[in-house]
Amino acid sequence: MKLPRDLSGAQLAKALARVGYKTTRQTGSHLRLTTASPSEHHVTIPVHDSLRVGTLAAILADVAAHQEIDRDELLERLFG
């Protein structure tokens, strides 16, 4: 599945809530999201109008690795 374009940081945070991530804090223009499933994991997301494709790819790769699924399956869960 192709990465979505023009996705904001807030939209990504909302999508990641579907797989168990919750906002734990905000410092300036960055959100920190945390999940406890299957183990504790933190990810930091810039709250910009549109995320760069490389930044989005890196965040999704990190989340997919932690969830032990491939990136396409994660994209399907988040945006499918």
CYANA upper distance limits for C-alpha pairs under 8 A (distance plus 0.5 A):
  1 MET  CA     72 ASP  CA      6.07
  1 MET  CA     75 LEU  CA      7.40
  1 MET  CA     76 GLU  CA      8.11
  3 LEU  CA     53 VAL  CA      8.04
  3 LEU  CA     57 ALA  CA      8.03
  3 LEU  CA     75 LEU  CA      8.21
  5 ARG  CA     50 SER  CA      8.28
  5 ARG  CA     53 VAL  CA      7.77
  6 ASP  CA     49 ASP  CA      8.13
  6 ASP  CA     50 SER  CA      5.28
  6 ASP  CA     51 LEU  CA      7.21
  7 LEU  CA     11 GLN  CA      6.85
  7 LEU  CA     12 LEU  CA      7.32
  7 LEU  CA     49 ASP  CA      7.89
  7 LEU  CA     50 SER  CA      5.55
  7 LEU  CA     51 LEU  CA      6.44
  8 SER  CA     12 LEU  CA      6.82
  8 SER  CA     47 VAL  CA      7.24
  8 SER  CA     48 HIS  CA      6.28
  8 SER  CA     49 ASP  CA      5.26
  8 SER  CA     50 SER  CA      4.80
  8 SER  CA     51 LEU  CA      6.16
  9 GLY  CA     13 ALA  CA      6.69
  9 GLY  CA     45 ILE  CA      6.64
  9 GLY  CA     46 PRO  CA      6.21
  9 GLY  CA     47 VAL  CA      4.79
  9 GLY  CA     48 HIS  CA      6.03
  9 GLY  CA     49 ASP  CA      7.35
  9 GLY  CA     50 SER  CA      7.37
  9 GLY  CA     51 LEU  CA      6.90
 10 ALA  CA     14 LYS  CA      6.73
 10 ALA  CA     47 VAL  CA      6.46
 10 ALA  CA     48 HIS  CA      8.35
 11 GLN  CA     15 ALA  CA      6.70
 12 LEU  CA     16 LEU  CA      6.58
 13 ALA  CA     17 ALA  CA      6.88
 13 ALA  CA     21 TYR  CA      8.35
 13 ALA  CA     22 LYS  CA      8.49
 13 ALA  CA     23 THR  CA      8.16
 13 ALA  CA     33 LEU  CA      8.03
 13 ALA  CA     45 ILE  CA      8.06
 14 LYS  CA     18 ARG  CA      7.84
 15 ALA  CA     19 VAL  CA      8.25
 15 ALA  CA     78 LEU  CA      5.88
 15 ALA  CA     79 PHE  CA      7.79
 16 LEU  CA     20 GLY  CA      7.25
 16 LEU  CA     21 TYR  CA      6.05
 16 LEU  CA     22 LYS  CA      8.41
 16 LEU  CA     78 LEU  CA      7.19
 17 ALA  CA     21 TYR  CA      5.13
 17 ALA  CA     22 LYS  CA      6.42
 18 ARG  CA     77 ARG  CA      8.24
 18 ARG  CA     78 LEU  CA      7.21
 19 VAL  CA     77 ARG  CA      8.18
 19 VAL  CA     78 LEU  CA      8.10
 20 GLY  CA     35 THR  CA      6.28
 20 GLY  CA     36 ALA  CA      8.33
 20 GLY  CA     37 SER  CA      7.63
 21 TYR  CA     33 LEU  CA      6.24
 21 TYR  CA     34 THR  CA      5.72
 21 TYR  CA     35 THR  CA      5.13
 22 LYS  CA     33 LEU  CA      5.71
 22 LYS  CA     34 THR  CA      5.95
 22 LYS  CA     35 THR  CA      6.96
 23 THR  CA     31 LEU  CA      7.22
 23 THR  CA     32 ARG  CA      6.35
 23 THR  CA     33 LEU  CA      4.88
 23 THR  CA     34 THR  CA      6.95
 24 THR  CA     31 LEU  CA      8.24
 24 THR  CA     32 ARG  CA      6.29
 24 THR  CA     33 LEU  CA      6.10
 24 THR  CA     34 THR  CA      6.84
 25 ARG  CA     31 LEU  CA      6.54
 25 ARG  CA     32 ARG  CA      5.92
 25 ARG  CA     33 LEU  CA      7.89
 26 GLN  CA     30 HIS  CA      6.20
 26 GLN  CA     31 LEU  CA      5.00
 26 GLN  CA     32 ARG  CA      6.66
 27 THR  CA     31 LEU  CA      7.09
 29 SER  CA     46 PRO  CA      6.40
 29 SER  CA     47 VAL  CA      5.77
 29 SER  CA     48 HIS  CA      7.85
 30 HIS  CA     44 THR  CA      7.04
 30 HIS  CA     45 ILE  CA      6.02
 30 HIS  CA     46 PRO  CA      4.82
 30 HIS  CA     47 VAL  CA      5.94
 31 LEU  CA     44 THR  CA      6.12
 31 LEU  CA     45 ILE  CA      5.68
 31 LEU  CA     46 PRO  CA      6.80
 31 LEU  CA     47 VAL  CA      7.22
 32 ARG  CA     42 HIS  CA      7.23
 32 ARG  CA     43 VAL  CA      6.27
 32 ARG  CA     44 THR  CA      4.96
 32 ARG  CA     45 ILE  CA      6.87
 33 LEU  CA     42 HIS  CA      6.15
 33 LEU  CA     43 VAL  CA      5.83
 33 LEU  CA     44 THR  CA      6.77
 33 LEU  CA     45 ILE  CA      8.21
 34 THR  CA     40 GLU  CA      7.46
 34 THR  CA     41 HIS  CA      6.09
 34 THR  CA     42 HIS  CA      5.01
 34 THR  CA     43 VAL  CA      7.04
 35 THR  CA     39 SER  CA      7.83
 35 THR  CA     40 GLU  CA      6.00
 35 THR  CA     41 HIS  CA      5.92
 35 THR  CA     42 HIS  CA      7.24
 36 ALA  CA     40 GLU  CA      4.64
 36 ALA  CA     41 HIS  CA      7.02
 37 SER  CA     41 HIS  CA      8.49
 38 PRO  CA     67 GLN  CA      7.63
 41 HIS  CA     66 HIS  CA      7.88
 43 VAL  CA     59 ILE  CA      7.75
 43 VAL  CA     62 ASP  CA      8.47
 43 VAL  CA     63 VAL  CA      8.23
 45 ILE  CA     59 ILE  CA      8.17
 46 PRO  CA     51 LEU  CA      8.11
 51 LEU  CA     55 THR  CA      7.02
 51 LEU  CA     56 LEU  CA      6.72
 52 ARG  CA     56 LEU  CA      6.72
 53 VAL  CA     57 ALA  CA      6.53
 54 GLY  CA     58 ALA  CA      6.63
 55 THR  CA     59 ILE  CA      6.76
 56 LEU  CA     60 LEU  CA      6.63
 57 ALA  CA     61 ALA  CA      6.49
 58 ALA  CA     62 ASP  CA      6.68
 59 ILE  CA     63 VAL  CA      6.79
 60 LEU  CA     64 ALA  CA      6.45
 60 LEU  CA     71 ARG  CA      7.26
 60 LEU  CA     74 LEU  CA      8.16
 61 ALA  CA     65 ALA  CA      6.56
 61 ALA  CA     71 ARG  CA      6.69
 62 ASP  CA     66 HIS  CA      6.82
 63 VAL  CA     67 GLN  CA      6.63
 64 ALA  CA     68 GLU  CA      6.38
 64 ALA  CA     69 ILE  CA      5.77
 64 ALA  CA     70 ASP  CA      6.28
 64 ALA  CA     71 ARG  CA      6.07
 64 ALA  CA     74 LEU  CA      6.67
 65 ALA  CA     69 ILE  CA      6.87
 65 ALA  CA     70 ASP  CA      7.76
 69 ILE  CA     73 GLU  CA      6.98
 69 ILE  CA     74 LEU  CA      7.29
 70 ASP  CA     74 LEU  CA      6.99
 71 ARG  CA     75 LEU  CA      6.64
 72 ASP  CA     76 GLU  CA      6.72
 73 GLU  CA     77 ARG  CA      6.81
 74 LEU  CA     78 LEU  CA      6.66
 75 LEU  CA     79 PHE  CA      6.21
 75 LEU  CA     80 GLY  CA      7.31
 76 GLU  CA     80 GLY  CA      4.78
